[in-house]
């Protein structure tokens, strides 16, 4: 069975606080960040906007890439984001993700 792995960058806002992570389920993991279920850094600093990601077939490659990006200077990470996402749009929504606040408001209707 073939698996997929993702390295991703989250931001608190345009040019805001950045976080780099790796996961085997990008949509689930970003949703967890948006709900504040991911303890630590992302919850503390409100980092939940998916601004960049890339796919890997092998977990070792994804982990190696994540570690490299974490060592990069901030301006290199910004350049990586802005190559494909110059407006820092939340890619989670464009991938079909539903914002948690939208789910709550639908339940209340």
Residue frames relative to the residue before (quaternion, step in Angstrom):
aa qw qx qy qz dx dy dz
X 1.0000 0.0000 0.0000 0.0000 0.00 0.00 0.00
X 0.3149 -0.7667 0.5348 0.1645 3.55 -0.80 1.04
X 0.1932 -0.7802 0.5883 0.0885 3.56 -0.92 0.93
X 0.2816 -0.7216 0.6032 0.1899 3.50 -1.33 0.30
X 0.0929 -0.7711 0.6291 0.0336 3.53 -1.11 0.76
X 0.1622 -0.8001 0.5756 0.0468 3.52 -1.10 0.76
X 0.1927 -0.6938 0.6789 0.1434 3.50 -1.19 0.75
X 0.0002 -0.8338 0.5492 -0.0561 3.58 -0.81 0.95
X 0.2390 -0.7260 0.6253 0.1575 3.50 -1.33 0.46
X 0.1382 -0.7535 0.6400 0.0594 3.52 -1.00 0.96
X 0.1213 -0.7706 0.6208 0.0774 3.55 -1.24 0.55
X 0.5051 -0.6277 0.4951 0.3251 3.54 -1.20 0.51
X 0.7419 -0.1496 0.1341 0.6396 3.56 1.21 -0.69
X 0.7083 -0.3877 0.3196 0.4958 3.60 -1.24 -0.06
X 0.8474 0.0344 -0.0958 0.5211 3.54 -0.85 1.10
X 0.4658 0.7020 -0.4261 0.3297 3.60 1.21 0.36
X 0.7839 -0.2735 0.2532 0.4966 3.52 -1.29 -0.54
X 0.2090 -0.7940 0.5646 0.0842 3.58 -0.96 0.93
X 0.0607 -0.7607 0.6454 0.0333 3.52 -1.27 0.62
X 0.1634 -0.7714 0.6093 0.0834 3.57 -1.00 0.88
X 0.0573 0.8082 -0.5824 0.0661 3.57 -0.91 0.94
X 0.2612 -0.7236 0.6118 0.1837 3.54 -1.39 0.05
X 0.0629 0.7999 -0.5909 0.0844 3.58 -1.02 0.81
X 0.3946 -0.6868 0.5437 0.2776 3.55 -1.29 0.26
X 0.7459 0.2365 -0.1738 0.5979 3.60 1.31 0.03
X 0.2597 -0.8315 0.4731 0.1318 3.54 0.15 1.34
X 0.6884 0.4918 -0.2995 0.4411 3.60 0.78 -0.98
X 0.6537 0.5067 -0.3136 0.4665 3.59 0.92 -0.86
X 0.6884 0.5006 -0.2893 0.4380 3.57 0.86 -0.97
X 0.6563 0.4880 -0.3206 0.4779 3.60 0.92 -0.81
X 0.6192 0.5365 -0.3411 0.4609 3.60 1.00 -0.77
X 0.6274 0.5269 -0.3277 0.4706 3.60 1.02 -0.79
X 0.6377 0.5093 -0.3258 0.4773 3.59 0.98 -0.82
X 0.6629 0.5135 -0.3076 0.4498 3.59 0.93 -0.87
X 0.6844 0.4656 -0.2759 0.4886 3.60 1.07 -0.70
X 0.4537 -0.6835 0.4515 0.3508 3.58 1.24 -0.30
X 0.4069 0.7272 -0.4611 0.3050 3.59 1.20 0.44
X 0.6070 0.5191 -0.3569 0.4845 3.57 1.21 -0.32
X 0.3352 -0.7708 0.5092 0.1853 3.57 -0.35 1.24
X 0.7482 0.4557 -0.3007 0.3770 3.50 -1.28 0.39
X 0.8952 -0.0274 0.0241 0.4442 3.48 -1.19 -0.85
X 0.7293 0.4489 -0.2818 0.4327 3.61 0.63 -1.05
X 0.6517 0.4878 -0.3282 0.4793 3.58 1.00 -0.68
X 0.6494 0.5446 -0.3143 0.4277 3.58 0.92 -0.93
X 0.7993 0.2972 -0.1304 0.5057 3.58 0.93 -0.92
X 0.4798 -0.7087 0.4198 0.3022 3.61 1.23 0.22
X 0.3525 0.7442 -0.4828 0.2980 3.55 1.02 0.83
X 0.2743 0.7923 -0.5020 0.2122 3.60 -0.29 1.22
X 0.5399 0.6095 -0.4130 0.4080 3.62 1.23 0.11
X 0.3075 -0.7507 0.5590 0.1716 3.59 -0.62 1.15
X 0.0349 -0.8437 0.5352 -0.0225 3.58 -0.41 1.21
X 0.7940 0.0275 -0.0169 0.6070 3.60 1.24 -0.26
X 0.1309 0.7696 -0.6226 0.0536 3.57 -1.18 0.60
X 0.0668 -0.7672 0.6319 0.0879 3.52 -1.32 0.29
X 0.4430 -0.7077 0.5083 0.2110 3.52 -1.18 0.77
X 0.0349 -0.7678 0.6393 0.0236 3.56 -1.19 0.70
X 0.4121 -0.7060 0.5206 0.2465 3.57 -1.08 0.72
X 0.7641 0.3124 -0.1616 0.5408 3.58 1.14 -0.62
X 0.5079 -0.6770 0.4439 0.2943 3.56 -0.83 1.03
X 0.6350 0.5413 -0.3435 0.4309 3.61 0.95 -0.77
X 0.6409 0.5131 -0.3238 0.4702 3.58 1.03 -0.75
X 0.6508 0.5163 -0.3151 0.4590 3.57 0.97 -0.84
X 0.6656 0.5017 -0.3013 0.4632 3.58 0.91 -0.90
X 0.6433 0.5194 -0.3171 0.4645 3.58 0.97 -0.86
X 0.6598 0.5046 -0.3039 0.4665 3.59 0.94 -0.90
X 0.6317 0.5290 -0.3315 0.4596 3.60 0.97 -0.86
X 0.6688 0.5034 -0.3037 0.4551 3.58 0.86 -0.93
X 0.6430 0.5158 -0.3264 0.4626 3.59 1.00 -0.78
X 0.6724 0.4960 -0.3034 0.4580 3.58 0.86 -0.96
X 0.6283 0.5436 -0.3415 0.4395 3.61 0.99 -0.76
X 0.6802 0.4743 -0.2867 0.4797 3.60 1.13 -0.59
X 0.5196 0.6603 -0.4090 0.3560 3.59 1.22 -0.34
X 0.5436 -0.5694 0.5028 0.3571 3.51 -1.31 0.43
X 0.6573 -0.5437 0.3609 0.3771 3.57 -1.14 0.63
X 0.6712 0.5103 -0.3153 0.4355 3.60 0.87 -0.89
X 0.6125 0.5275 -0.3551 0.4695 3.63 1.12 -0.52
X 0.6346 0.5153 -0.3247 0.4756 3.59 1.04 -0.77
X 0.6386 0.5185 -0.3229 0.4680 3.57 0.98 -0.82
X 0.6413 0.5172 -0.3190 0.4685 3.58 0.97 -0.82
X 0.6279 0.5331 -0.3283 0.4624 3.60 1.00 -0.81
X 0.6555 0.5060 -0.3033 0.4714 3.59 0.91 -0.92
X 0.7518 0.4486 -0.2312 0.4243 3.55 0.71 -1.12
X 0.4772 0.6491 -0.4532 0.3815 3.63 1.21 -0.15
X 0.8149 0.2039 -0.0772 0.5370 3.58 0.90 -0.94
X 0.7854 0.2261 -0.1073 0.5661 3.59 1.20 -0.37
X 0.0513 -0.8659 0.4968 0.0282 3.60 0.62 1.12
X 0.7056 0.4414 -0.2660 0.4863 3.61 1.15 -0.50
X 0.4009 -0.7394 0.4526 0.2961 3.57 1.31 0.05
X 0.1633 0.8023 -0.5496 0.1659 3.56 0.99 0.85
X 0.4891 -0.6275 0.5133 0.3220 3.58 -1.22 0.52
X 0.2898 -0.8048 0.4991 0.1387 3.57 -0.22 1.30
X 0.5074 0.6527 -0.4101 0.3851 3.58 1.21 -0.43
X 0.6689 0.4910 -0.2929 0.4751 3.58 0.92 -0.88
X 0.6888 0.4810 -0.2898 0.4584 3.61 0.89 -0.90
X 0.6431 0.4930 -0.3163 0.4933 3.60 1.25 -0.35
X 0.6427 -0.5525 0.3113 0.4298 3.57 1.29 0.05
X 0.4398 0.7080 -0.4478 0.3236 3.56 1.26 0.14
X 0.3169 -0.7343 0.5735 0.1772 3.53 -1.17 0.66
X 0.4450 -0.6871 0.5103 0.2634 3.55 -0.87 0.99
X 0.5547 -0.6312 0.4211 0.3413 3.62 -0.87 0.84
X 0.6448 0.5231 -0.3386 0.4427 3.63 0.95 -0.75
X 0.6196 0.5330 -0.3436 0.4625 3.60 1.15 -0.56
X 0.6258 0.5309 -0.3305 0.4661 3.58 1.06 -0.73
X 0.6559 0.5108 -0.3045 0.4649 3.57 0.94 -0.90
X 0.6853 0.4758 -0.3043 0.4597 3.61 0.87 -0.85
X 0.6222 0.5316 -0.3482 0.4572 3.63 1.06 -0.58
X 0.6276 0.5303 -0.3323 0.4631 3.57 1.05 -0.76
X 0.6867 0.4970 -0.2743 0.4541 3.59 1.01 -0.81
X 0.5610 0.6245 -0.3848 0.3837 3.64 1.21 -0.36
